[in-house]
Amino acid sequence: MEGGIVFVFGACLGSFLSVCILRWPLGVSIVRPSSRCPACGLAIPAGLNLPILGYFLLRGRARCCGAHLDPRDPLVETFTAVACTGLWFLYPPKLFLLYVLLVAGLIVASGLDLDHLVIPDGLTLGGVLAGITASYFVPELQQSSDGTEAMLGSALSAAAGGAFLWALAKSASWLLQKDAMGMGDAKLLAALGAFLGWKSLFWIVAGSSVLGSLFGLAILAKRKRKLGVKIPYGPFLALAAIIWIFFNNLV
């Protein structure tokens, strides 16, 4: 019963995250107006504005004008619902809420990076601040029982993660004589360090590198593109971090 409630909550949260991904770059409110057709702007009836199910009830097309709906929306909603449900069964309430907050931020960051090759400072630097603050009030986030110690560990982990990826990006850019990685990625790793601690950084960097490399090779092979195509790195950092959250006890 509880798992079902959490799943529905996660699906609704995912719907909201899709709105954030769409509206944030436009500089418009993520709250108002209510959900509308992306093609003609008409409001979506409440009975059809259902997470996951709404897309299939409409058969992937807007009822008002027949425009194709973005299939990514139900994917985001389903992923968020499944992630929230898994976290509910793995962690106590305080950690559950913090990890849901982190996963939500990672989903939005990934969507924006995929669409616009940018991750806003509001997510990355805001994540650093949120992680450090949360570590003080919930020291279990850093596997500690002392708030001050946990906050210090969070801050040091954020600095280490950000500095490492910044140095790596600068070195790669110097070798390739062009921008190899955005600074948003370094800030994102800093935020992950603030939430997940220094032990997670090794896995996140290694895991995201493998995931990104495999994806890049697949894209090059499928589309026969030349080297130099831009592939956002943020989603791979996010995916590696989410894997860590679920399986860090096994590492």
ZATORPA-936121 format. One line per 8 residues: for each residue y, z, x of N, C-alpha, C, O, CB. Coordinates in steps of 0.2 Angstrom, whole numbers, plus 5000, padded with zeros to 4 digits. Glycine has a CB too. Example, Ala and Ser with C-alpha at 12.3 -4.5 7.8 and 13.67 -1.06 7.14 Angstrom:
2
4972/5039/5066/4978/5039/5062/4984/5039/5066/4983/5042/5071/4978/5045/5057 | 4989/5035/5064/4995/5036/5068/5000/5039/5064/5006/5040/5067/4997/5029/5070
// end
This chain:
251
4994/5000/5004/5000/5000/5000/5006/5000/5004/5011/4996/5003/5000/5006/4995 | 5007/5005/5009/5012/5005/5014/5013/4999/5018/5019/4996/5019/5012/5011/5018 | 5007/4996/5020/5008/4990/5024/5011/4984/5020/5014/4980/5022/5001/4988/5026 | 5009/4984/5013/5012/4979/5009/5019/4979/5008/5023/4974/5008/5008/4979/5002 | 5021/4985/5007/5029/4986/5006/5032/4984/5013/5038/4981/5012/5030/4994/5005 | 5029/4986/5018/5033/4984/5025/5033/4977/5026/5037/4974/5028/5029/4988/5031 | 5027/4973/5024/5027/4966/5024/5033/4963/5020/5036/4958/5022/5020/4963/5022 | 5034/4965/5014/5039/4963/5010/5046/4964/5013/5050/4960/5013/5038/4966/5002
5046/4970/5015/5053/4972/5019/5054/4967/5025/5059/4964/5025/5053/4979/5021 | 5049/4966/5028/5049/4961/5034/5051/4954/5032/5055/4951/5035/5043/4961/5038 | 5048/4952/5026/5050/4945/5024/5057/4944/5022/5060/4939/5023/5045/4943/5018 | 5059/4950/5018/5066/4950/5016/5071/4950/5023/5076/4947/5023/5068/4956/5012 | 5069/4954/5028/5073/4954/5034/5073/4947/5037/5078/4945/5040/5070/4960/5039 | 5067/4944/5037/5067/4937/5040/5071/4932/5037/5075/4928/5040/5060/4935/5040 | 5072/4933/5030/5077/4929/5027/5084/4930/5029/5088/4925/5030/5076/4930/5019 | 5085/4936/5030/5092/4938/5032/5093/4935/5039/5099/4933/5041/5093/4945/5032
5088/4936/5043/5089/4933/5050/5090/4926/5050/5094/4923/5054/5083/4935/5054 | 5087/4922/5046/5088/4915/5045/5095/4913/5044/5098/4909/5046/5083/4912/5040 | 5098/4917/5039/5105/4917/5037/5110/4918/5043/5114/4914/5045/5107/4921/5032 | 5108/4923/5047/5112/4925/5053/5112/4919/5058/5117/4917/5061/5109/4931/5057 | 5106/4916/5059/5105/4910/5064/5109/4904/5062/5112/4901/5066/5098/4908/5065 | 5110/4903/5055/5113/4898/5053/5121/4899/5053/5125/4894/5055/5111/4896/5045 | 5123/4905/5051/5130/4906/5050/5134/4909/5056/5140/4907/5057/5131/4911/5044 | 5130/4912/5060/5134/4915/5066/5138/4910/5070/5144/4911/5071/5129/4919/5071
5135/4904/5072/5139/4900/5076/5145/4897/5072/5150/4894/5075/5135/4894/5078 | 5145/4897/5065/5150/4894/5061/5156/4899/5060/5161/4897/5058/5148/4892/5054 | 5155/4905/5063/5160/4910/5062/5161/4913/5055/5167/4915/5053/5166/4908/5065 | 5156/4912/5050/5157/4914/5044/5153/4920/5042/5149/4922/5046/5155/4909/5039 | 5155/4924/5037/5151/4930/5035/5144/4929/5034/5142/4924/5031/5154/4933/5029 | 5140/4934/5037/5132/4933/5036/5130/4937/5029/5124/4937/5028/5129/4936/5042 | 5135/4939/5026/5134/4943/5019/5136/4939/5013/5132/4939/5008/5137/4950/5019 | 5142/4936/5014/5145/4932/5008/5147/4926/5010/5149/4925/5016/5150/4936/5005
5146/4920/5006/5143/4921/5000/5136/4921/5000/5133/4921/5005/5145/4914/4996 | 5132/4922/4994/5125/4923/4994/5122/4916/4996/5125/4911/4997/5123/4925/4987 | 5115/4916/4996/5112/4910/4999/5113/4904/4995/5113/4904/4989/5104/4912/4999 | 5115/4899/4999/5117/4892/4995/5113/4887/4999/5110/4887/5004/5124/4891/4996 | 5113/4881/4995/5109/4875/4997/5113/4873/5004/5119/4872/5003/5109/4870/4992 | 5110/4872/5009/5113/4869/5015/5116/4862/5015/5121/4860/5019/5109/4870/5021 | 5114/4858/5010/5116/4852/5009/5122/4851/5004/5127/4848/5006/5111/4847/5006 | 5122/4854/4998/5127/4853/4993/5131/4859/4992/5137/4859/4989/5124/4851/4987
5129/4865/4995/5133/4871/4994/5132/4875/4988/5135/4880/4987/5140/4870/4995 | 5128/4873/4983/5127/4876/4977/5123/4883/4978/5118/4883/4982/5124/4872/4971 | 5124/4888/4974/5120/4894/4975/5113/4893/4973/5112/4889/4968/5123/4900/4971 | 5109/4896/4977/5101/4896/4975/5100/4901/4970/5101/4907/4971/5097/4897/4982 | 5097/4899/4964/5095/4904/4959/5091/4910/4962/5086/4909/4966/5091/4901/4953 | 5092/4916/4959/5088/4922/4962/5081/4921/4961/5077/4923/4966/5090/4928/4958 | 5078/4918/4956/5071/4917/4955/5068/4912/4960/5062/4913/4961/5070/4914/4948 | 5072/4908/4963/5069/4904/4968/5071/4906/4975/5068/4903/4980/5072/4897/4967
5075/4911/4976/5077/4913/4983/5073/4919/4985/5075/4924/4986/5085/4916/4982 | 5066/4917/4986/5061/4922/4987/5059/4920/4995/5057/4915/4996/5055/4921/4983 | 5058/4925/4999/5056/4924/5006/5049/4921/5006/5045/4924/5002/5056/4931/5009 | 5048/4917/5010/5041/4914/5011/5039/4909/5005/5039/4903/5005/5036/4919/5012 | 5039/4913/4999/5036/4909/4993/5041/4904/4990/5039/4899/4988/5035/4914/4987 | 5048/4905/4991/5053/4901/4988/5052/4894/4991/5053/4889/4987/5060/4903/4990 | 5051/4893/4998/5050/4886/5001/5045/4882/4997/5046/4877/4996/5049/4887/5008 | 5039/4886/4996/5033/4882/4994/5034/4881/4986/5032/4876/4983/5027/4886/4995
5037/4886/4982/5039/4884/4975/5043/4878/4974/5042/4874/4970/5042/4890/4972 | 5048/4877/4979/5052/4871/4979/5049/4865/4982/5052/4860/4982/5059/4873/4982 | 5043/4866/4985/5040/4861/4989/5044/4858/4994/5044/4852/4996/5038/4855/4984 | 5048/4862/4997/5052/4860/5003/5058/4856/5002/5061/4853/5006/5048/4856/5008 | 5060/4856/4995/5066/4852/4993/5071/4857/4989/5068/4861/4985/5064/4846/4990 | 5077/4856/4990/5082/4860/4986/5082/4857/4979/5082/4851/4978/5089/4859/4989 | 5081/4861/4974/5081/4859/4967/5088/4856/4965/5088/4851/4960/5079/4865/4962 | 5093/4858/4967/5100/4856/4965/5101/4848/4967/5104/4845/4963/5105/4860/4968
5099/4846/4973/5101/4840/4976/5095/4836/4979/5096/4830/4981/5106/4840/4981 | 5089/4839/4980/5083/4836/4982/5083/4836/4990/5079/4833/4993/5083/4829/4980 | 5088/4839/4993/5088/4839/5001/5082/4843/5004/5080/4847/5001/5095/4842/5003 | 5080/4840/5009/5074/4844/5013/5077/4851/5015/5082/4851/5018/5072/4840/5019 | 5073/4856/5014/5074/4863/5016/5071/4863/5023/5066/4860/5025/5071/4868/5011 | 5074/4868/5027/5072/4869/5034/5065/4873/5034/5065/4878/5032/5077/4873/5038 | 5060/4869/5037/5054/4873/5037/5053/4879/5041/5049/4883/5041/5048/4868/5039 | 5059/4879/5046/5059/4885/5050/5060/4892/5046/5058/4897/5049/5064/4884/5055
5063/4891/5041/5065/4897/5037/5058/4901/5035/5058/4907/5036/5069/4896/5031 | 5053/4898/5032/5047/4902/5030/5044/4904/5036/5040/4909/5036/5043/4898/5026 | 5044/4901/5042/5041/4903/5048/5044/4909/5051/5041/4914/5053/5041/4897/5053 | 5051/4909/5051/5054/4915/5053/5053/4921/5048/5052/4927/5051/5062/4914/5053 | 5053/4920/5042/5051/4925/5037/5044/4928/5038/5043/4934/5038/5052/4923/5030 | 5039/4923/5039/5032/4926/5040/5031/4929/5046/5028/4935/5046/5028/4920/5039 | 5034/4927/5052/5034/4930/5058/5037/4937/5058/5034/4942/5060/5037/4926/5064 | 5043/4938/5055/5046/4944/5054/5042/4949/5050/5041/4955/5052/5053/4943/5051
5039/4947/5045/5035/4951/5040/5029/4953/5044/5027/4959/5044/5033/4947/5034 | 5025/4949/5048/5019/4951/5051/5021/4955/5057/5017/4960/5058/5016/4944/5054 | 5026/4954/5061/5028/4959/5066/5030/4966/5063/5028/4970/5066/5034/4956/5070 | 5034/4966/5058/5036/4973/5055/5029/4976/5053/5029/4982/5054/5040/4972/5049 | 5025/4973/5050/5019/4976/5048/5015/4979/5054/5012/4984/5053/5014/4971/5044 | 5014/4975/5059/5010/4977/5065/5014/4983/5068/5010/4988/5070/5010/4971/5070 | 5020/4983/5069/5024/4988/5072/5023/4995/5067/5023/5000/5070/5031/4987/5072 | 5023/4994/5061/5022/5000/5057/5015/5004/5058/5015/5010/5058/5022/4998/5049
5010/5000/5059/5004/5003/5061/5003/5005/5068/4998/5009/5069/4998/4998/5059 | 5007/5003/5072/5007/5005/5079/5011/5011/5081/5009/5014/5086/5008/4999/5084 | 5017/5012/5078/5022/5016/5081/5024/5021/5075/5024/5020/5069/5028/5013/5084 | 5026/5027/5078/5029/5032/5073/5036/5029/5070/5039/5025/5073/5030/5039/5076 | 5038/5032/5065/5044/5030/5061/5050/5028/5066/5053/5023/5065/5046/5034/5056 | 5052/5033/5070/5058/5032/5074/5057/5026/5079/5062/5021/5079/5060/5038/5078 | 5052/5025/5082/5050/5019/5087/5049/5013/5083/5052/5008/5085/5044/5021/5091 | 5046/5014/5077/5046/5008/5072/5052/5005/5071/5053/4999/5071/5042/5010/5066
5057/5009/5069/5064/5006/5067/5067/5003/5073/5071/4998/5072/5068/5012/5064 | 5067/5006/5079/5070/5004/5085/5067/4997/5087/5071/4992/5089/5070/5009/5090 | 5060/4997/5086/5057/4990/5088/5058/4985/5083/5059/4979/5085/5050/4991/5089 | 5059/4987/5077/5061/4982/5072/5068/4979/5073/5069/4973/5073/5061/4985/5065 | 5072/4983/5075/5079/4981/5077/5079/4977/5083/5083/4972/5083/5084/4988/5078 | 5075/4978/5088/5075/4974/5094/5072/4967/5092/5074/4962/5094/5071/4978/5099 | 5066/4967/5088/5063/4961/5087/5068/4957/5082/5068/4951/5083/5056/4962/5083 | 5071/4960/5078/5076/4956/5074/5081/4953/5078/5083/4947/5077/5079/4961/5069
5084/4956/5083/5089/4954/5088/5086/4948/5092/5089/4943/5093/5092/4959/5092 | 5080/4949/5094/5076/4943/5098/5075/4937/5094/5076/4932/5096/5070/4946/5101 | 5074/4938/5088/5073/4932/5083/5079/4928/5082/5079/4922/5083/5070/4934/5076 | 5085/4932/5081/5091/4928/5080/5093/4925/5087/5096/4919/5087/5097/4933/5078 | 5092/4929/5092/5094/4926/5099/5090/4920/5101/5093/4915/5103/5093/4931/5105 | 5084/4920/5099/5080/4914/5100/5082/4908/5096/5082/4902/5098/5072/4915/5099 | 5083/4909/5090/5086/4904/5085/5092/4901/5088/5093/4895/5088/5087/4906/5078 | 5097/4905/5090/5103/4902/5092/5102/4898/5099/5106/4893/5100/5108/4908/5093
5098/4901/5103/5097/4898/5109/5094/4891/5108/5095/4886/5112/5093/4902/5114 | 5089/4891/5104/5086/4884/5102/5090/4879/5099/5090/4873/5101/5080/4885/5097 | 5095/4881/5095/5099/4877/5091/5106/4875/5096/5108/4869/5095/5102/4880/5085 | 5108/4880/5100/5115/4879/5103/5115/4880/5110/5120/4880/5114/5120/4883/5100 | 5109/4882/5113/5108/4884/5120/5113/4889/5122/5116/4889/5128/5109/4877/5124 | 5114/4894/5118/5118/4900/5119/5116/4906/5116/5113/4905/5110/5126/4898/5117 | 5117/4912/5119/5115/4918/5116/5121/4922/5116/5124/4924/5122/5109/4922/5120 | 5124/4924/5111/5131/4928/5110/5130/4934/5114/5125/4938/5114/5133/4928/5103
5136/4936/5117/5137/4943/5120/5136/4948/5115/5133/4954/5117/5143/4944/5123 | 5137/4947/5109/5136/4952/5104/5129/4954/5103/5128/4960/5101/5139/4950/5097 | 5124/4950/5104/5117/4951/5104/5115/4954/5111/5111/4959/5111/5113/4945/5103 | 5117/4951/5116/5115/4954/5123/5118/4960/5125/5115/4965/5127/5116/4948/5128 | 5124/4960/5126/5128/4966/5128/5128/4971/5123/5127/4977/5125/5135/4964/5130 | 5128/4969/5117/5127/4974/5111/5120/4977/5112/5119/4983/5110/5128/4971/5105 | 5115/4973/5114/5108/4976/5114/5108/4981/5120/5104/4986/5120/5103/4970/5116 | 5111/4980/5125/5111/4984/5131/5114/4991/5129/5111/4996/5130/5116/4981/5137
5120/4991/5125/5123/4997/5123/5118/5001/5118/5117/5007/5118/5130/4996/5120 | 5115/4997/5113/5111/5000/5108/5105/5003/5112/5103/5008/5110/5109/4994/5103 | 5102/4999/5117/5096/5002/5120/5097/5008/5124/5093/5013/5123/5093/4997/5125 | 5103/5009/5127/5105/5015/5131/5106/5021/5126/5104/5026/5127/5111/5014/5135 | 5110/5019/5121/5111/5024/5116/5105/5027/5112/5104/5033/5112/5116/5022/5111 | 5101/5022/5110/5095/5024/5107/5090/5028/5111/5087/5033/5109/5091/5018/5105 | 5090/5027/5118/5086/5030/5123/5088/5038/5123/5084/5042/5124/5086/5027/5130 | 5094/5039/5122/5097/5046/5122/5094/5050/5116/5092/5056/5117/5104/5046/5123
5095/5047/5111/5093/5050/5104/5085/5050/5103/5082/5054/5100/5096/5047/5098 | 5082/5045/5106/5075/5044/5105/5072/5043/5112/5070/5037/5113/5073/5038/5100 | 5071/5048/5116/5069/5047/5123/5062/5045/5123/5060/5042/5128/5069/5054/5126 | 5058/5045/5118/5051/5042/5118/5051/5035/5119/5046/5032/5121/5048/5044/5111 | 5057/5032/5118/5058/5024/5119/5057/5023/5127/5054/5018/5128/5065/5022/5117 | 5058/5028/5131/5057/5027/5138/5052/5031/5141/5051/5033/5147/5064/5029/5142 | 5047/5033/5136/5041/5038/5138/5044/5044/5141/5041/5046/5147/5037/5034/5143 | 5049/5047/5139/5052/5053/5141/5053/5058/5136/5053/5056/5130/5059/5052/5145
5054/5064/5137/5055/5070/5133/5063/5072/5133/5065/5076/5129/5051/5075/5133 | 5066/5070/5138/5073/5072/5140/5078/5066/5138/5077/5061/5141/5074/5074/5147 | 5083/5067/5134/5087/5062/5132/5092/5059/5138/5092/5053/5138/5092/5064/5127 | 5094/5064/5142/5098/5062/5147/5094/5057/5152/5097/5052/5155/5101/5068/5151 | 5088/5060/5154/5084/5056/5159/5082/5049/5156/5082/5044/5159/5078/5060/5160 | 5081/5049/5149/5079/5043/5146/5085/5038/5146/5084/5032/5147/5077/5044/5139 | 5091/5040/5145/5097/5036/5145/5098/5033/5152/5100/5028/5152/5103/5040/5142 | 5097/5038/5157/5098/5035/5164/5093/5030/5166/5095/5025/5169/5098/5041/5169
5087/5031/5164/5082/5026/5165/5083/5020/5162/5082/5014/5164/5075/5029/5163 | 5086/5020/5155/5087/5014/5152/5093/5010/5155/5092/5004/5156/5089/5016/5144 | 5098/5014/5157/5104/5010/5160/5102/5007/5167/5104/5001/5168/5109/5015/5162 | 5098/5010/5171/5095/5008/5177/5091/5002/5176/5091/4997/5180/5091/5013/5181 | 5087/5002/5171/5082/4996/5169/5086/4990/5167/5085/4985/5169/5077/4998/5164 | 5091/4991/5163/5096/4986/5161/5099/4983/5167/5100/4977/5167/5101/4989/5156 | 5102/4987/5172/5105/4984/5177/5100/4980/5182/5102/4975/5184/5108/4990/5182 | 5094/4983/5183/5089/4979/5187/5087/4973/5184/5087/4968/5187/5083/4984/5188
5086/4973/5177/5084/4966/5174/5089/4961/5174/5088/4955/5176/5082/4968/5167 | 5095/4963/5173/5101/4959/5173/5103/4956/5180/5104/4950/5180/5107/4962/5170 | 5103/4960/5185/5104/4958/5191/5099/4954/5194/5100/4949/5198/5105/4964/5196 | 5092/4955/5193/5087/4951/5195/5088/4944/5193/5087/4939/5196/5080/4954/5193 | 5088/4943/5186/5089/4936/5183/5095/4933/5185/5095/4927/5186/5088/4937/5176 | 5100/4936/5186/5107/4933/5188/5106/4931/5195/5108/4925/5196/5113/4939/5188 | 5103/4934/5199/5102/4932/5206/5097/4926/5206/5098/4921/5210/5099/4938/5211 | 5092/4926/5202/5087/4921/5202/5091/4914/5199/5090/4909/5202/5082/4922/5197
5095/4915/5194/5099/4909/5191/5103/4906/5196/5104/4900/5197/5102/4911/5185 | 5107/4911/5200/5112/4908/5205/5108/4905/5211/5110/4900/5213/5116/4914/5208 | 5102/4907/5213/5099/4904/5218/5096/4898/5216/5096/4893/5220/5093/4909/5220 | 5093/4897/5210/5091/4891/5208/5096/4886/5207/5095/4880/5208/5087/4892/5201 | 5102/4888/5204/5107/4883/5203/5110/4881/5210/5112/4875/5211/5113/4887/5200 | 5110/4885/5215/5112/4883/5222/5107/4878/5225/5109/4873/5228/5113/4889/5227 | 5100/4879/5224/5095/4874/5227/5095/4868/5223/5095/4862/5226/5088/4877/5226 | 5096/4868/5216/5096/4862/5212/5103/4858/5212/5103/4853/5210/5093/4863/5205
5108/4862/5214/5115/4859/5214/5117/4858/5206/5121/4853/5205/5115/4853/5218 | 5115/4862/5202/5117/4861/5195/5115/4868/5191/5111/4871/5194/5114/4855/5191 | 5118/4869/5186/5116/4875/5182/5109/4875/5180/5106/4871/5176/5120/4876/5176 | 5105/4880/5182/5098/4880/5181/5096/4885/5175/5091/4885/5172/5094/4883/5187 | 5101/4890/5174/5099/4895/5169/5106/4898/5167/5110/4899/5171/5094/4901/5172 | 5106/4899/5160/5113/4902/5158/5113/4910/5159/5108/4913/5160/5113/4901/5150 | 5119/4912/5159/5120/4919/5161/5118/4924/5154/5116/4930/5155/5127/4921/5162 | 5117/4920/5149/5115/4924/5143/5108/4926/5144/5106/4931/5141/5115/4919/5137
5104/4922/5147/5097/4925/5149/5097/4931/5153/5093/4935/5151/5093/4919/5152 | 5101/4931/5158/5101/4937/5162/5103/4943/5158/5101/4949/5158/5106/4936/5168 | 5108/4942/5153/5111/4948/5149/5105/4950/5144/5104/4956/5142/5117/4946/5145 | 5101/4945/5142/5096/4946/5137/5090/4951/5141/5088/4955/5138/5093/4940/5134 | 5089/4949/5147/5084/4953/5150/5087/4960/5152/5083/4965/5152/5082/4950/5157 | 5093/4961/5153/5096/4967/5153/5095/4971/5147/5094/4977/5147/5104/4967/5155 | 5096/4968/5141/5095/4972/5135/5088/4974/5134/5087/4979/5131/5097/4967/5129 | 5083/4969/5136/5076/4971/5136/5075/4977/5140/5071/4981/5138/5072/4965/5137
5077/4977/5146/5076/4983/5150/5079/4989/5147/5076/4994/5148/5080/4981/5157 | 5085/4989/5144/5088/4995/5141/5083/4997/5136/5083/5004/5135/5094/4993/5138 | 5080/4993/5132/5075/4995/5126/5068/4997/5129/5066/5002/5127/5075/4990/5121 | 5066/4993/5133/5059/4994/5135/5057/4997/5142/5051/4998/5143/5056/4987/5135 | 5062/4998/5146/5061/5001/5152/5059/4997/5158/5057/4991/5157/5056/5007/5151 | 5059/4999/5164/5058/4995/5170/5051/4992/5170/5050/4987/5173/5060/4999/5176 | 5046/4996/5168/5039/4993/5168/5038/4987/5164/5034/4983/5166/5035/4999/5166 | 5042/4986/5159/5041/4980/5155/5044/4974/5159/5042/4968/5157/5045/4981/5149
5049/4974/5164/5052/4969/5167/5048/4964/5170/5048/4958/5170/5058/4971/5171 | 5043/4967/5174/5038/4963/5178/5034/4958/5173/5034/4952/5174/5033/4967/5182 | 5032/4961/5168/5028/4957/5163/5032/4952/5159/5030/4946/5159/5025/4962/5158 | 5038/4954/5157/5043/4949/5154/5044/4943/5158/5044/4938/5156/5049/4953/5151 | 5046/4945/5164/5048/4939/5169/5042/4935/5170/5043/4928/5169/5051/4942/5175 | 5036/4938/5172/5031/4933/5173/5028/4930/5167/5027/4924/5167/5025/4938/5176 | 5028/4933/5161/5025/4930/5155/5030/4925/5153/5027/4920/5151/5024/4936/5150 | 5036/4926/5153/5041/4921/5150/5041/4915/5155/5042/4909/5152/5048/4924/5150
5040/4916/5161/5039/4910/5166/5033/4906/5164/5034/4900/5164/5039/4913/5173 | 5028/4909/5163/5021/4905/5162/5022/4902/5155/5021/4896/5154/5015/4910/5161 | 5025/4905/5150/5025/4902/5143/5030/4896/5144/5029/4891/5141/5028/4907/5138 | 5036/4897/5147/5041/4892/5148/5038/4886/5151/5040/4880/5150/5047/4895/5151 | 5035/4887/5157/5032/4882/5161/5027/4878/5157/5027/4871/5157/5028/4884/5167 | 5022/4881/5153/5017/4877/5149/5021/4873/5144/5019/4868/5142/5013/4882/5146 | 5026/4876/5140/5030/4873/5135/5033/4867/5138/5033/4861/5135/5035/4877/5132 | 5036/4868/5144/5040/4862/5147/5035/4856/5149/5037/4850/5148/5043/4864/5153
5029/4858/5152/5025/4853/5153/5022/4849/5147/5021/4843/5147/5019/4856/5157 | 5021/4853/5142/5019/4850/5136/5024/4845/5133/5022/4839/5130/5017/4855/5130 | 5030/4847/5133/5036/4843/5131/5036/4836/5135/5037/4831/5132/5042/4846/5130 | 5036/4837/5141/5036/4831/5146/5031/4827/5145/5032/4821/5145/5037/4834/5153 | 5025/4829/5144/5019/4825/5143/5019/4821/5136/5017/4816/5136/5012/4829/5143 | 5021/4825/5131/5021/4822/5124/5027/4817/5123/5025/4812/5120/5022/4828/5119 | 5032/4819/5126/5038/4814/5125/5040/4810/5131/5044/4805/5130/5044/4818/5123 | 5036/4811/5136/5037/4807/5142/5044/4807/5144/5047/4802/5146/5035/4800/5141
5047/4813/5144/5054/4814/5146/5054/4815/5154/5049/4817/5157/5058/4819/5143 | 5060/4813/5157/5061/4814/5164/5062/4821/5165/5065/4825/5161/5066/4809/5167 | 5061/4823/5171/5063/4830/5173/5071/4831/5172/5075/4826/5174/5061/4832/5181 | 5073/4837/5171/5080/4838/5170/5082/4840/5162/5087/4842/5161/5084/4833/5172 | 5077/4839/5158/5078/4840/5151/5079/4848/5150/5076/4852/5153/5072/4838/5146 | 5084/4849/5146/5086/4857/5145/5082/4860/5140/5081/4858/5135/5094/4857/5143 | 5078/4865/5142/5074/4869/5138/5077/4876/5138/5077/4879/5143/5067/4869/5141 | 5078/4879/5132/5081/4886/5132/5076/4891/5134/5070/4891/5133/5083/4888/5125
5078/4896/5139/5073/4901/5141/5073/4907/5137/5068/4911/5137/5075/4902/5148 | 5078/4908/5133/5079/4914/5129/5073/4916/5125/5070/4921/5125/5085/4914/5125 | 5070/4910/5121/5064/4911/5117/5058/4914/5120/5054/4918/5118/5063/4905/5113 | 5057/4912/5127/5051/4914/5130/5052/4921/5133/5047/4925/5133/5050/4909/5136 | 5058/4923/5135/5059/4930/5136/5058/4934/5130/5055/4939/5131/5067/4931/5139 | 5060/4932/5124/5059/4936/5118/5052/4936/5116/5049/4942/5115/5063/4932/5112 | 5048/4931/5117/5041/4931/5115/5037/4935/5120/5033/4939/5118/5038/4924/5115 | 5039/4935/5126/5035/4939/5131/5037/4947/5130/5032/4951/5130/5038/4937/5138
5043/4948/5128/5045/4955/5126/5041/4957/5120/5039/4963/5120/5052/4956/5125 | 5040/4953/5115/5037/4955/5109/5029/4956/5110/5026/4961/5108/5038/4950/5103 | 5027/4952/5115/5020/4953/5117/5019/4960/5120/5014/4964/5119/5017/4947/5121 | 5024/4962/5124/5024/4968/5128/5024/4974/5123/5020/4979/5124/5030/4968/5133 | 5028/4973/5118/5029/4979/5113/5022/4980/5110/5021/4986/5108/5034/4977/5108 | 5019/4975/5108/5012/4976/5104/5006/4978/5109/5002/4981/5107/5011/4969/5101 | 5007/4976/5115/5001/4977/5119/5002/4981/5126/4998/4981/5130/4998/4970/5121 | 5008/4984/5126/5010/4987/5133/5005/4993/5134/5004/4995/5140/5017/4990/5132
5002/4996/5129/4997/5001/5131/4990/4999/5134/4987/5002/5137/4995/5005/5124 | 4990/4992/5134/4984/4989/5137/4985/4986/5144/4981/4985/5148/4981/4983/5133 | 4992/4986/5146/4994/4984/5152/4993/4989/5158/4995/4988/5164/5001/4981/5152
// end
